[in-house]
């Protein structure tokens, strides 16, 4: 072999070895940026509702035990509470007072309408 080829091959092996071994031997601490956003913060209300619906379907199809279902449902409801609380803050006292004075029949009608809409969503997703 030519002397130049031997020197080039030796340098190439040395550089590759350095690039592979140096990160393993360095004692630098890996730090994460403070601006990293927690994944939980990016979950939207609709995604949580969809997950709760999927959990209910899995439970009804007996894919989940009662204990697991209750535990998961509780966790997702806890994640949903701050989002819902943020949306339902009412600044106007009159509006809050009006909401409290809605007749019971109207409340039942609203609850029935919500239940019907949930049934429609479940049917669209292939549920019951």
N, C-alpha and C positions, 0 to 999 in steps of 0.2 A: 504494500500500500504506500501511497504517497504520504509524506510527512504532513502536508497541509490537510489531507483528509482525516488523519489521526487526530490532529489538533482540533479541527472543526467538530469531529464526533465527540471528543472529550469535553469541549466547551458546551456542546449541545446537551449532553448528558448531565453535566454539572448544573447548567441553568435550569433544566427540567427538574432535577432533584431538589434544587433550592426552592423552586416555586411550589413543589408538592410538600416539602417538609417544613418550610418556614411557618405556614399558618398553624401547623400542629404544635410547634414549639413556642409560639408567641404566647405571652401571658396577659394579653390585652383583654379587658372585660368588655363584653358585648353589652352595650346599653341601648335601650329602646327610647325612641323619641317620646317626649311627654305629650305630644299631640296625637298619639295613637288613640283611636276611638274604639271603645268596647263594642263588640258585635251586638250585644244586647241593646245598645242605644239605637241601633239602626233598624231594629225590628219594628215593623209598622203594625198598627192595630189590625188591619185586614189579615196580615200574615198570622197573627196570634189567633184571630177568630178561625181562620182556615185550619190551623193546627189543632185547635180545640175541637173543631168539627171532625177532623180526621181521627183524633183520639176517641171521640164518642163512637164513631163508626167502627174502629178497631175493637173497642170494648164490646159493642153490640154484636160483633162477629166473633166474640170470644177469643180474640188474639191477644188481649191484655187481661191480666188478673185484676180483680177489684182493687187490690192494694196499689198496684202500679198505676191504674187509671186514676184513682183519687190523688195519688202523689203528683203525677204529671199534670193533672188538671189544676191542682192547687198551685203548682209552680207557675203555670202559664197565666192563671188568673192574677197571681201576685205581680207578674210582669205587666199585665194589662191595667191594673189599678192606677198607677201614676199617669199613664197615657189618658185614660178615661177621666181622671180627676182634672187633668190639665184642660181637657176639652169642655168640661162641664162647669168651669168656674163662671159664675154669673155676677157681673158687676152691678147690674141694675136690680135694686131691691124690689121694685114693682114687679118685674118679671118673675123673680123668685117667689114672691107672694102669690102671684097669679098661678104659678105652677102648683103650689101647695093647695090651692082652692079648686083644682079641677075635680069635677064630680066623679064618683066611683065608677059609674057606667062608662064615662069617657075613658078612664084609665083602663078598664077592662077591654074596651074596643081597641085601644092602642096596643095593649098586650097581645090581643088576638091577631092584630095586623102584623105585629113583629113576628109572632109565631108562624103565621102564614108565609111571610117573606123568608124566614129561615127554612121552612119546608121546601119552598121553591128553590132556594140555593142548594139544598141537599139533593133535590131531584136532578138539578142541573149537573151536579158533581157525581151523580151516580149513586147517591145514598138511598135511603128508604123511599 
